[in-house]
Amino acid sequence: MMYELAGGTLIGLAAALLWLGIGRISGMTGVLSSVFQSWQPQRRWALWFLAGLLLAYPLFRLLGGEAAVVITDHKGLLAAAGLLVGFGTYIGNGCTSGHGVCGMGRLSVRSTVATITFILAGVATVAMMNQLGVQV
């Protein structure tokens, strides 16, 4: 519980600092698209943001933190999940972090609807997987 609280606080703080500091939303879709445009000086912030994301977990482990992360090794399921997430991000005009953390923090109606849709789709997916007896 303590790690989740600290992690959520850091996510909120990073989102607030990015918004207040340079007026950017910290949704990962936008961050990744900015990384690919980092030759532009106003986009270089994305490299630092991505570096922080990539270093956070190793630093957490180095400081003695443990996380029980279980991911399936079923390659077809992982590929399908990746394609569905990518397609959902495209049609939803953003990702869960952009809508859920940043959009709802700005009281965006569009982001609230998107976040509710993400949650309902997740519930439906888990229910379907349980019904089919698929172990992940």
MDAnalysis code that builds the backbone (N, CA, C; Angstrom):
import MDAnalysis as mda
import numpy as np

u = mda.Universe.empty(408, n_residues=136, atom_resindex=np.repeat(np.arange(136), 3), trajectory=True)
u.add_TopologyAttr("name", ["N", "CA", "C"] * 136)
u.add_TopologyAttr("resid", np.arange(1, 137))
u.add_TopologyAttr("resname", ["MET", "MET", "TYR", "GLU", "LEU", "ALA", "GLY", "GLY", "THR", "LEU", "ILE", "GLY", "LEU", "ALA", "ALA", "ALA", "LEU", "LEU", "TRP", "LEU", "GLY", "ILE", "GLY", "ARG", "ILE", "SER", "GLY", "MET", "THR", "GLY", "VAL", "LEU", "SER", "SER", "VAL", "PHE", "GLN", "SER", "TRP", "GLN", "PRO", "GLN", "ARG", "ARG", "TRP", "ALA", "LEU", "TRP", "PHE", "LEU", "ALA", "GLY", "LEU", "LEU", "LEU", "ALA", "TYR", "PRO", "LEU", "PHE", "ARG", "LEU", "LEU", "GLY", "GLY", "GLU", "ALA", "ALA", "VAL", "VAL", "ILE", "THR", "ASP", "HIS", "LYS", "GLY", "LEU", "LEU", "ALA", "ALA", "ALA", "GLY", "LEU", "LEU", "VAL", "GLY", "PHE", "GLY", "THR", "TYR", "ILE", "GLY", "ASN", "GLY", "CYS", "THR", "SER", "GLY", "HIS", "GLY", "VAL", "CYS", "GLY", "MET", "GLY", "ARG", "LEU", "SER", "VAL", "ARG", "SER", "THR", "VAL", "ALA", "THR", "ILE", "THR", "PHE", "ILE", "LEU", "ALA", "GLY", "VAL", "ALA", "THR", "VAL", "ALA", "MET", "MET", "ASN", "GLN", "LEU", "GLY", "VAL", "GLN", "VAL"])
u.atoms.positions = np.array([
    [0.827, -1.206, 0.000],
    [0.000, 0.000, 0.000],
    [0.864, 1.260, 0.000],
    [1.959, 1.204, 0.717],
    [2.835, 2.376, 0.798],
    [3.458, 2.707, -0.564],
    [3.863, 1.636, -1.307],
    [4.462, 1.866, -2.622],
    [3.460, 2.466, -3.596],
    [2.217, 1.987, -3.540],
    [1.188, 2.515, -4.428],
    [0.921, 3.986, -4.144],
    [0.891, 4.340, -2.877],
    [0.677, 5.738, -2.490],
    [1.829, 6.611, -2.970],
    [3.048, 6.140, -2.770],
    [4.219, 6.900, -3.215],
    [4.238, 7.011, -4.737],
    [3.936, 5.901, -5.424],
    [3.923, 5.915, -6.888],
    [2.872, 6.856, -7.439],
    [1.676, 6.795, -6.881],
    [0.609, 7.694, -7.317],
    [0.952, 9.151, -7.075],
    [1.583, 9.412, -5.939],
    [2.000, 10.781, -5.623],
    [3.034, 11.269, -6.623],
    [4.008, 10.423, -6.960],
    [5.036, 10.809, -7.926],
    [4.454, 11.025, -9.320],
    [3.502, 10.187, -9.716],
    [2.851, 10.368, -11.021],
    [2.109, 11.703, -11.055],
    [1.343, 11.974, -10.004],
    [0.613, 13.245, -9.932],
    [1.547, 14.444, -9.908],
    [2.639, 14.324, -9.155],
    [3.610, 15.413, -9.078],
    [4.279, 15.649, -10.427],
    [4.669, 14.572, -11.108],
    [5.293, 14.715, -12.430],
    [4.326, 15.357, -13.416],
    [3.064, 14.921, -13.385],
    [2.063, 15.495, -14.293],
    [1.862, 16.976, -14.001],
    [1.773, 17.320, -12.723],
    [1.572, 18.726, -12.350],
    [2.779, 19.578, -12.727],
    [3.982, 19.083, -12.473],
    [5.191, 19.847, -12.805],
    [5.325, 20.060, -14.309],
    [5.010, 19.044, -15.084],
    [5.100, 19.178, -16.536],
    [4.065, 20.187, -17.045],
    [2.862, 20.112, -16.505],
    [1.791, 21.037, -16.918],
    [2.106, 22.472, -16.494],
    [2.491, 22.643, -15.234],
    [2.775, 23.989, -14.732],
    [4.090, 24.538, -15.267],
    [5.065, 23.634, -15.498],
    [6.387, 24.078, -15.942],
    [6.449, 24.478, -17.393],
    [5.936, 23.614, -18.287],
    [6.048, 23.917, -19.722],
    [4.723, 23.792, -20.463],
    [3.643, 23.562, -19.717],
    [2.323, 23.513, -20.345],
    [2.056, 22.272, -21.166],
    [2.743, 21.170, -20.855],
    [2.558, 19.923, -21.598],
    [1.809, 18.913, -20.748],
    [1.028, 18.066, -21.403],
    [0.294, 17.003, -20.724],
    [1.172, 15.754, -20.741],
    [1.231, 15.053, -19.611],
    [2.150, 13.919, -19.510],
    [1.535, 12.582, -19.914],
    [0.629, 12.587, -20.858],
    [0.133, 11.329, -21.404],
    [1.241, 10.670, -22.211],
    [1.378, 9.368, -22.085],
    [2.497, 8.682, -22.722],
    [2.453, 8.739, -24.250],
    [1.284, 8.829, -24.836],
    [1.201, 8.964, -26.289],
    [1.898, 10.242, -26.734],
    [1.611, 11.330, -26.055],
    [2.251, 12.603, -26.377],
    [3.730, 12.615, -26.069],
    [4.118, 11.985, -24.966],
    [5.534, 11.914, -24.609],
    [6.303, 11.155, -25.680],
    [5.786, 9.986, -26.074],
    [6.489, 9.186, -27.085],
    [6.538, 9.881, -28.442],
    [5.459, 10.554, -28.815],
    [5.503, 11.263, -30.102],
    [6.506, 12.414, -30.040],
    [6.657, 13.032, -28.864],
    [7.642, 14.104, -28.720],
    [9.069, 13.569, -28.746],
    [9.287, 12.351, -28.246],
    [10.618, 11.746, -28.287],
    [11.075, 11.632, -29.732],
    [10.171, 11.254, -30.633],
    [10.534, 11.091, -32.030],
    [10.713, 12.431, -32.745],
    [10.401, 13.523, -32.053],
    [10.618, 14.863, -32.604],
    [11.623, 15.628, -31.757],
    [12.482, 14.903, -31.030],
    [13.378, 15.542, -30.071],
    [14.486, 16.373, -30.716],
    [14.588, 16.334, -32.042],
    [15.535, 17.209, -32.717],
    [15.097, 18.662, -32.600],
    [13.815, 18.873, -32.280],
    [13.318, 20.226, -32.038],
    [13.597, 20.572, -30.572],
    [14.244, 21.693, -30.288],
    [14.607, 22.020, -28.902],
    [13.424, 22.026, -27.926],
    [12.245, 22.428, -28.369],
    [11.095, 22.482, -27.478],
    [10.534, 21.098, -27.157],
    [11.037, 20.051, -27.801],
    [10.575, 18.679, -27.571],
    [11.558, 17.844, -26.747],
    [12.709, 18.388, -26.389],
    [13.738, 17.604, -25.693],
    [13.320, 17.188, -24.290],
    [12.344, 17.870, -23.720],
    [11.854, 17.495, -22.396],
    [11.400, 16.037, -22.378],
    [10.893, 15.567, -23.521],
    [10.355, 14.207, -23.594],
    [11.437, 13.158, -23.369],
    [12.664, 13.430, -23.802],
    [13.761, 12.492, -23.566],
    [14.014, 12.336, -22.072],
    [14.002, 13.438, -21.344],
    [14.216, 13.388, -19.892],
    [13.060, 12.691, -19.195],
    [11.852, 12.960, -19.649],
    [10.678, 12.321, -19.063],
    [10.739, 10.811, -19.271],
    [11.057, 10.381, -20.496],
    [11.158, 8.965, -20.803],
    [12.305, 8.316, -20.025],
    [13.429, 9.012, -19.897],
    [14.559, 8.482, -19.121],
    [14.145, 8.253, -17.669],
    [13.387, 9.188, -17.117],
    [12.902, 9.022, -15.745],
    [12.004, 7.806, -15.601],
    [11.157, 7.585, -16.591],
    [10.282, 6.405, -16.561],
    [11.084, 5.111, -16.630],
    [12.087, 5.092, -17.495],
    [12.877, 3.881, -17.669],
    [13.771, 3.588, -16.459],
    [14.194, 4.627, -15.768],
    [15.078, 4.436, -14.612],
    [14.334, 4.233, -13.300],
    [13.056, 4.543, -13.263],
    [12.298, 4.477, -12.011],
    [12.250, 3.071, -11.420],
    [11.946, 2.066, -12.224],
    [11.829, 0.711, -11.683],
    [13.171, 0.150, -11.225],
    [14.247, 0.272, -12.020],
    [15.540, -0.199, -11.507],
    [15.954, 0.520, -10.220],
    [15.692, 1.789, -10.125],
    [16.003, 2.532, -8.900],
    [15.160, 2.022, -7.729],
    [13.905, 1.762, -7.981],
    [13.003, 1.199, -6.967],
    [13.551, -0.132, -6.451],
    [13.986, -0.989, -7.364],
    [14.560, -2.293, -6.979],
    [15.873, -2.126, -6.229],
    [16.700, -1.178, -6.678],
    [17.980, -0.917, -6.037],
    [17.800, -0.460, -4.594],
    [16.720, 0.268, -4.347],
    [16.431, 0.753, -2.998],
    [15.697, -0.277, -2.140],
    [15.564, -1.493, -2.661],
    [14.989, -2.574, -1.870],
    [13.520, -2.837, -2.096],
    [12.915, -2.162, -3.038],
    [11.499, -2.376, -3.324],
    [11.264, -3.667, -4.082],
    [10.127, -4.288, -3.833],
    [9.743, -5.503, -4.548],
    [8.361, -5.303, -5.149],
    [8.198, -5.787, -6.348],
    [6.899, -5.695, -7.013],
    [6.566, -7.044, -7.620],
    [5.408, -7.542, -7.300],
    [4.961, -8.823, -7.850],
    [4.274, -8.562, -9.183],
    [5.058, -8.592, -10.240],
    [4.532, -8.354, -11.573],
    [4.500, -9.686, -12.309],
    [3.315, -10.068, -12.760],
    [3.163, -11.315, -13.507],
    [2.576, -10.969, -14.869],
    [3.338, -11.279, -15.897],
    [2.893, -11.031, -17.264],
    [2.957, -12.360, -17.997],
    [1.980, -12.604, -18.805],
    [1.949, -13.849, -19.566],
    [3.115, -13.919, -20.549],
    [3.536, -15.127, -20.867],
    [4.556, -15.299, -21.895],
    [3.939, -15.775, -23.213],
    [2.619, -15.721, -23.294],
    [1.890, -16.106, -24.502],
    [2.058, -14.993, -25.544],
    [2.895, -15.236, -26.534],
    [3.254, -14.190, -27.497],
    [2.072, -13.690, -28.320],
    [1.166, -14.574, -28.689],
    [-0.008, -14.157, -29.444],
    [-0.907, -13.230, -28.635],
    [-1.076, -13.558, -27.360],
    [-1.892, -12.720, -26.474],
    [-1.245, -11.355, -26.277],
    [0.080, -11.338, -26.112],
    [0.786, -10.062, -25.955],
    [0.689, -9.209, -27.222],
    [0.824, -9.836, -28.379],
    [0.727, -9.094, -29.640],
    [-0.676, -8.530, -29.827],
    [-1.696, -9.347, -29.550],
    [-3.078, -8.875, -29.679],
    [-3.343, -7.735, -28.707],
    [-2.853, -7.870, -27.482],
    [-3.053, -6.818, -26.491],
    [-2.386, -5.519, -26.926],
    [-1.172, -5.620, -27.449],
    [-0.466, -4.428, -27.925],
    [-1.187, -3.740, -29.063],
    [-1.681, -4.534, -30.016],
    [-2.427, -3.958, -31.141],
    [-3.724, -3.304, -30.673],
    [-4.422, -3.952, -29.757],
    [-5.672, -3.379, -29.250],
    [-5.433, -2.097, -28.465],
    [-4.371, -2.072, -27.674],
    [-4.052, -0.847, -26.927],
    [-3.694, 0.273, -27.894],
    [-2.883, -0.041, -28.897],
    [-2.521, 0.971, -29.889],
    [-3.728, 1.509, -30.637],
    [-4.615, 0.610, -31.051],
    [-5.822, 1.028, -31.758],
    [-6.727, 1.852, -30.841],
    [-6.868, 1.405, -29.593],
    [-7.691, 2.154, -28.631],
    [-7.141, 3.540, -28.357],
    [-5.826, 3.645, -28.285],
    [-5.193, 4.945, -28.083],
    [-5.470, 5.864, -29.265],
    [-5.445, 5.275, -30.459],
    [-5.699, 6.055, -31.668],
    [-7.143, 6.552, -31.705],
    [-8.102, 5.659, -31.495],
    [-9.503, 6.086, -31.605],
    [-9.950, 6.876, -30.377],
    [-9.260, 6.702, -29.252],
    [-9.605, 7.442, -28.035],
    [-8.902, 8.783, -27.928],
    [-8.074, 9.096, -28.927],
    [-7.343, 10.353, -28.969],
    [-6.479, 10.544, -27.717],
    [-5.826, 9.477, -27.290],
    [-4.935, 9.557, -26.142],
    [-4.956, 8.264, -25.358],
    [-4.077, 8.189, -24.384],
    [-3.915, 6.966, -23.605],
    [-4.505, 7.129, -22.201],
    [-4.440, 6.064, -21.446],
    [-5.016, 6.087, -20.093],
    [-4.333, 7.105, -19.199],
    [-3.032, 7.263, -19.341],
    [-2.352, 8.246, -18.483],
    [-2.740, 9.672, -18.870],
    [-2.851, 9.917, -20.152],
    [-3.235, 11.257, -20.589],
    [-4.642, 11.617, -20.159],
    [-5.579, 10.702, -20.387],
    [-6.967, 10.968, -20.016],
    [-7.195, 10.819, -18.517],
    [-6.713, 9.704, -17.950],
    [-7.012, 9.390, -16.551],
    [-6.331, 10.293, -15.544],
    [-5.066, 10.586, -15.758],
    [-4.326, 11.405, -14.798],
    [-4.458, 12.881, -15.135],
    [-4.119, 13.219, -16.365],
    [-4.057, 14.636, -16.730],
    [-5.411, 15.222, -17.120],
    [-6.151, 14.508, -17.963],
    [-7.438, 15.032, -18.414],
    [-8.443, 15.164, -17.294],
    [-8.543, 14.122, -16.464],
    [-9.490, 14.202, -15.347],
    [-9.033, 15.226, -14.320],
    [-7.708, 15.398, -14.187],
    [-7.188, 16.431, -13.288],
    [-7.553, 17.831, -13.751],
    [-7.779, 17.995, -15.052],
    [-8.205, 19.286, -15.606],
    [-9.723, 19.363, -15.741],
    [-10.417, 18.345, -15.211],
    [-11.877, 18.264, -15.244],
    [-12.431, 18.213, -16.671],
    [-11.717, 17.540, -17.558],
    [-12.152, 17.393, -18.942],
    [-13.260, 16.349, -19.024],
    [-14.392, 16.731, -19.594],
    [-15.502, 15.802, -19.771],
    [-15.104, 14.679, -20.724],
    [-14.420, 15.026, -21.809],
    [-13.982, 14.025, -22.778],
    [-13.077, 12.987, -22.113],
    [-12.167, 13.445, -21.262],
    [-11.262, 12.522, -20.580],
    [-11.991, 11.672, -19.544],
    [-12.981, 12.240, -18.900],
    [-13.767, 11.469, -17.929],
    [-14.518, 10.348, -18.644],
    [-15.138, 10.662, -19.779],
    [-15.846, 9.643, -20.559],
    [-14.858, 8.584, -21.047],
    [-13.694, 9.010, -21.520],
    [-12.683, 8.058, -21.998],
    [-12.217, 7.148, -20.864],
    [-11.977, 7.700, -19.689],
    [-11.505, 6.912, -18.547],
    [-12.556, 5.902, -18.108],
    [-13.805, 6.311, -18.062],
    [-14.887, 5.381, -17.721],
    [-14.956, 4.258, -18.762],
    [-14.776, 4.610, -20.031],
    [-14.773, 3.607, -21.101],
    [-13.614, 2.635, -20.924],
    [-12.417, 3.135, -20.592],
    [-11.258, 2.264, -20.353],
    [-11.558, 1.272, -19.232],
    [-12.114, 1.772, -18.153],
    [-12.391, 0.917, -16.993],
    [-13.426, -0.150, -17.353],
    [-14.497, 0.260, -18.010],
    [-15.529, -0.710, -18.398],
    [-14.989, -1.754, -19.374],
    [-14.141, -1.329, -20.301],
    [-13.535, -2.284, -21.239],
    [-12.630, -3.260, -20.494],
    [-11.906, -2.786, -19.494],
    [-11.063, -3.664, -18.686],
    [-11.874, -4.674, -17.901],
    [-12.971, -4.219, -17.312],
    [-13.851, -5.126, -16.567],
    [-14.429, -6.187, -17.509],
    [-14.887, -5.762, -18.682],
    [-15.457, -6.702, -19.649],
    [-14.402, -7.705, -20.126],
    [-13.179, -7.246, -20.336],
    [-12.106, -8.133, -20.785],
    [-11.785, -9.182, -19.731],
    [-11.662, -8.756, -18.472],
    [-11.369, -9.712, -17.397],
    [-12.514, -10.711, -17.245],
    [-13.745, -10.230, -17.311],
    [-14.894, -11.134, -17.203],
    [-14.891, -12.156, -18.338],
    [-14.605, -11.702, -19.555],
    [-14.570, -12.597, -20.706],
    [-13.430, -13.610, -20.564],
    [-12.253, -13.146, -20.156],
    [-11.106, -14.048, -19.985],
    [-11.402, -15.087, -18.902],
    [-12.032, -14.657, -17.805],
    [-12.402, -15.602, -16.751],
    [-13.430, -16.615, -17.250],
    [-14.389, -16.152, -18.024],
    [-15.415, -17.018, -18.565],
    [-14.843, -18.062, -19.513],
    [-13.844, -17.659, -20.278],
    [-13.201, -18.560, -21.230],
    [-12.143, -19.444, -20.562],
    [-11.827, -19.151, -19.312],
    [-10.832, -19.940, -18.586],
    [-9.397, -19.656, -19.009],
    [-9.164, -18.482, -19.590],
    [-7.815, -18.109, -20.040],
    [-7.010, -17.649, -18.832],
    [-5.843, -18.247, -18.655],
    [-4.950, -17.869, -17.562],
    [-3.884, -16.928, -18.100],
    [-3.745, -15.784, -17.469],
    [-2.681, -14.842, -17.867],
    [-1.722, -14.635, -16.742],
])
